[in-house]
Amino acid sequence: QVQLVESGGGLVQTGGSLRLSCATSGRTFSSYAMGWFRQAPGKEREFIASISGSGRTTNYADSMKGRFTISRDNAKNTVYLQMVSLKPEDTAVYYCARSTVAVIGPTFQPDYWGQGTRVTVSS
């Protein structure tokens, strides 16, 4: 059984920063690309960023470039999302997801999702 558990969400002021973590269970963590998504109230889930199994390659949604940084520590089976310059529009539930493959490309196809961690950015 594969489990992904996000943490690090909470309440932050506009302009603040948060680092989200996604701890994973399951074997061969480095064999899978990982990604972050978010879903704001009343909106569809949107892609934020992905990272290859090795961590050498990353991909970001255009709107996320410059403020969000994805990284991973395969020794800890953990993927991170560093968020800076947060805005009220960033308020959402943030989800970690595992890809079906180790590489990343134009698309990201998850096979497992975490339960989400809520981020609220106050104005």
Order of alpha helices (4+ residues) and beta strands (2+ residues): beta-beta-beta-beta-beta-beta-beta-beta-beta-beta-beta
